[in-house]
């Protein structure tokens, strides 16, 4: 059975490239070699290179392992933490009372 490959839009590819570049820069700022980072994360150097190039085919778990070894694992929690659009959409769907409740 052949693996299905996800269709990745150009905008998504650019975001992944930026994400990978940020990971690479974080590794370099810590003065960690690619070989050492790969060993710490339990992945191959090839997989690390794919991560740092923003490859969409690498499992998110591998991305997380690299973030963990760099001490950046909590940064993933910032994703969708402030979902302004989602809240606006939710507010639009809320029913609004047309009259005040009866007083007793």
N, C-alpha and C positions, 0 to 999 in steps of 0.2 A: 504494500500500500504506500503510495507516494505521499510525501509531506505536502501540505498546503502552505503556500507562501502568501503571507499577508500583502495586500496592495498598500504601498506606502506612498502617500502624496508628497510632492516636493516640499511643501511647507513643513511636514512632519520630518522629512529627511534633514532639513536644515536645523530643526530643533534638536534632533538626535546628534547631529554633528557638533552643535554648540555644547550640548550636554557632555558628550565625549571629550571635547576639548577642555571643558571645565574640570573634568575628572583628571585629565592628563596634567593640566596646570597645577592642580592640587597635589598630585603625586610629585611633580618636579619641585614645587615649593617646599615640600617635606624632604627633598633630596633622597628620594627612594627610587632605586632602579626598577626598570620594568620587570626584570627577572625576580627581584625580591618581592615586588608587589604581587606578581602572579603566584608566587609560592605562598605568600601570606593569605591570599584570597582562595587558594586551592584551585586555580585555573591555569590553563596553559598561557604562554606568552602570546600565542596567536590569538587566543580569546581576549586577552587584555588589549592587544592592538585593535581588535574589532570594536571593543568597548570604547576605546579612546578615539576611534574613527566614527563612532555613532552608528554602528551596524544595527539594523532593526532585527536581525536574525538571532541576536544573542539573548538568552533568557534573562528576564528581569532579576532573577535570583543571583545571577552572576554580577549584574550591575550592583545589586545590594551588597554582595560580598566585598566588592572593591570599595564601595562607600564605607562599609563597616571597618575595613582595615585602615582607611584614611581618617576614621573618626567622624565621618559625615553622615552616618546612617540616619540620624534624626532629621536631616534636611528633607528626606523624602516625605515627611509628614506635612511639609509646607504645601505640597501639591493639593490643590482644590480646598485648602483650609479656609480661604476667604472667597467663597463662591458667590460673588455679587450678582451675576446674571441669574444663577439658579434661584437665589432668594427673590429677585424681582419676578421671575416667572412663577414662583410659588405664590407670591403675594397677589399676582393677577388672578390666579385661580381660586383665591379665597372668596367665600361668599360674603357679601356685605349686607347687613341688616337694613331693611328698607324703613323700619320704624322702631321706635324705642320700645322696650319691654313694658308690659302693663305693670302699674304700681298697685300694690295691694293695700 
